[in-house]
């Protein structure tokens, strides 16, 4: 499933945001994320990433976030066409 990557807080290079989110997705797919359903938190290159539960995903479209030093990256489901 494709998601949109948004930088919601702080100065983060697009390439960094994509790299962090791809590494987090790979960790979840490899079963390295703790919790029911593998939501995390997971440390990725100094970032802390975690997935949101289904009710929040349905309400906001946000599937996960990664934070570091006040910066925040969100993975968001695209709006249906």
N, C-alpha and C positions, 0 to 999 in steps of 0.2 A: 504494500500500500504506500502510495506517495503522500508525503506531508510537505507543508510549507515551513521553512525555517525563518523565524523572526527574531530579531535582536530587540528585546523589549526594554532593556536598561543597560546603560554603560556603553563605552566604546569597545566594540568587538569587530574585528575584521570578518568579512563574509567568509573567507576561506577558513578561518578559525572556527566560526560557528558551524560550518558544514562538516569540518573534520571532527569536531567534538560530538555532534549529533550522530554522525555515521559510526563513530567508535562506540557510542552508547547503544545504538541499535544493534551493532554486532555483539556487544556484551550481553544484551537481553536475549538475542537469538541463540547465543552459545550457552545460555543458562547460568550466566555469571551474576545476574542481578537477584538479590535476595527478595523474599516476600512472596505472597500469594500472587501468582501471575508474573512474577519477576519484575516488579516495578522499581526496585532499587531501595535505597540509594546506591549508586555506583560512582567510584572515583574515576574520572577520565581526564588525563593530562592536567591534573590539578583542579578540575571542575567537579562539582557534585551534581549528578544527574539522577532524576527520579521520574517515574511514570505516574500518571494520574489514574484514579479509578474510573470505572465506566460511567457512573453518574456525572462526574465532572467533565469527562470527555464529551458526553452527550449534551451537557449544558453549555460548555464553552468552546468545544472543538479542539481544545488544547490537549495533546496526548502526553507530553513530557516537558520538563524544563531542566536546564543545566545552569548552575550559578557559580560565580567565582568573584570574590572581591567587589560585590555590589553589582556586577554585571549579570544579566540573565538572558538566556537563549530559550526560545519556545519552539516546539514542534507542534504545528497546528494542521488539522485536517482541512483540506480545501472545501469551500462551500459547494454544495451540489449545484449543478447547472440546471 
